[in-house]
C-alpha cells in the first residue's frame, strides 16, 4: 500500500476543468453506483435523471399525484 500523498503517474488530469462540478456539488448531490448492465444503457447523469423523472411522472399519475418518498 502506498503511503505517500503523490498522485500516481497513471492518472492524467491534463484535460481536467477545475471547478466543473462545483455549483452542482454546492446545491447538493448524491452519488449512486450503477450495475454494469444499467450503466451500458444509461451512459451519463443526464440520461439517468431523465429516466428517473419519467418514472416519477408515471408514479404520480398512478397515485393521483401523491408520490410519497420511501
BALOBA-1460 file (C-alpha; in Angstrom, 3 decimals):
// residues 70
<rec num="1" residu="x" x="0.000" y="0.000" z="0.000"/>
<rec num="2" residu="x" x="1.288" y="3.424" z="-0.955"/>
<rec num="3" residu="x" x="1.729" y="5.808" z="1.950"/>
<rec num="4" residu="x" x="2.675" y="8.939" z="0.012"/>
<rec num="5" residu="x" x="0.411" y="11.820" z="-0.988"/>
<rec num="6" residu="x" x="1.692" y="11.806" z="-4.573"/>
<rec num="7" residu="x" x="-0.669" y="11.115" z="-7.475"/>
<rec num="8" residu="x" x="0.202" y="8.035" z="-9.461"/>
<rec num="9" residu="x" x="1.536" y="8.564" z="-12.987"/>
<rec num="10" residu="x" x="-1.379" y="6.560" z="-14.420"/>
<rec num="11" residu="x" x="-3.784" y="9.458" z="-13.793"/>
<rec num="12" residu="x" x="-3.906" y="12.155" z="-16.447"/>
<rec num="13" residu="x" x="-5.599" y="15.378" z="-15.392"/>
<rec num="14" residu="x" x="-4.119" y="17.473" z="-18.211"/>
<rec num="15" residu="x" x="-7.575" y="17.994" z="-19.784"/>
<rec num="16" residu="x" x="-9.369" y="18.473" z="-16.475"/>
<rec num="17" residu="x" x="-11.513" y="21.534" z="-15.820"/>
<rec num="18" residu="x" x="-11.103" y="22.964" z="-12.347"/>
<rec num="19" residu="x" x="-14.443" y="23.603" z="-10.620"/>
<rec num="20" residu="x" x="-16.527" y="21.945" z="-13.362"/>
<rec num="21" residu="x" x="-18.956" y="20.359" z="-10.873"/>
<rec num="22" residu="x" x="-18.581" y="22.879" z="-8.049"/>
<rec num="23" residu="x" x="-22.005" y="24.551" z="-8.389"/>
<rec num="24" residu="x" x="-23.858" y="21.232" z="-8.574"/>
<rec num="25" residu="x" x="-21.925" y="19.917" z="-5.577"/>
<rec num="26" residu="x" x="-22.830" y="23.011" z="-3.539"/>
<rec num="27" residu="x" x="-26.540" y="22.553" z="-4.375"/>
<rec num="28" residu="x" x="-26.418" y="19.036" z="-3.012"/>
<rec num="29" residu="x" x="-25.724" y="15.851" z="-4.824"/>
<rec num="30" residu="x" x="-25.944" y="12.132" z="-4.363"/>
<rec num="31" residu="x" x="-23.569" y="9.678" z="-5.949"/>
<rec num="32" residu="x" x="-25.093" y="6.381" z="-6.996"/>
<rec num="33" residu="x" x="-23.230" y="3.379" z="-8.359"/>
<rec num="34" residu="x" x="-24.929" y="1.672" z="-11.276"/>
<rec num="35" residu="x" x="-24.615" y="-2.022" z="-12.046"/>
<rec num="36" residu="x" x="-22.765" y="-2.729" z="-15.295"/>
<rec num="37" residu="x" x="-25.885" y="-3.700" z="-17.255"/>
<rec num="38" residu="x" x="-27.655" y="-0.472" z="-16.278"/>
<rec num="39" residu="x" x="-24.558" y="1.653" z="-16.981"/>
<rec num="40" residu="x" x="-24.433" y="0.211" z="-20.506"/>
<rec num="41" residu="x" x="-27.813" y="1.787" z="-21.245"/>
<rec num="42" residu="x" x="-27.539" y="4.983" z="-19.176"/>
<rec num="43" residu="x" x="-24.156" y="6.438" z="-20.132"/>
<rec num="44" residu="x" x="-24.320" y="9.688" z="-18.153"/>
<rec num="45" residu="x" x="-26.116" y="11.567" z="-15.373"/>
<rec num="46" residu="x" x="-28.413" y="13.337" z="-17.839"/>
<rec num="47" residu="x" x="-29.844" y="10.059" z="-19.165"/>
<rec num="48" residu="x" x="-30.250" y="8.586" z="-15.682"/>
<rec num="49" residu="x" x="-32.026" y="11.701" z="-14.396"/>
<rec num="50" residu="x" x="-34.299" y="11.811" z="-17.464"/>
<rec num="51" residu="x" x="-35.328" y="8.175" z="-16.956"/>
<rec num="52" residu="x" x="-35.938" y="8.647" z="-13.239"/>
<rec num="53" residu="x" x="-38.031" y="11.775" z="-13.822"/>
<rec num="54" residu="x" x="-40.143" y="9.887" z="-16.348"/>
<rec num="55" residu="x" x="-40.624" y="7.117" z="-13.784"/>
<rec num="56" residu="x" x="-41.613" y="9.722" z="-11.175"/>
<rec num="57" residu="x" x="-44.191" y="11.180" z="-13.586"/>
<rec num="58" residu="x" x="-45.670" y="7.728" z="-14.194"/>
<rec num="59" residu="x" x="-45.813" y="7.029" z="-10.471"/>
<rec num="60" residu="x" x="-47.521" y="10.377" z="-9.822"/>
<rec num="61" residu="x" x="-50.173" y="9.605" z="-12.459"/>
<rec num="62" residu="x" x="-50.775" y="6.170" z="-10.955"/>
<rec num="63" residu="x" x="-51.146" y="7.599" z="-7.430"/>
<rec num="64" residu="x" x="-53.239" y="10.694" z="-8.271"/>
<rec num="65" residu="x" x="-50.215" y="12.958" z="-7.870"/>
<rec num="66" residu="x" x="-49.414" y="11.761" z="-4.386"/>
<rec num="67" residu="x" x="-45.909" y="10.449" z="-4.872"/>
<rec num="68" residu="x" x="-44.674" y="9.534" z="-1.421"/>
<rec num="69" residu="x" x="-40.910" y="9.080" z="-0.992"/>
<rec num="70" residu="x" x="-39.861" y="5.935" z="0.823"/>
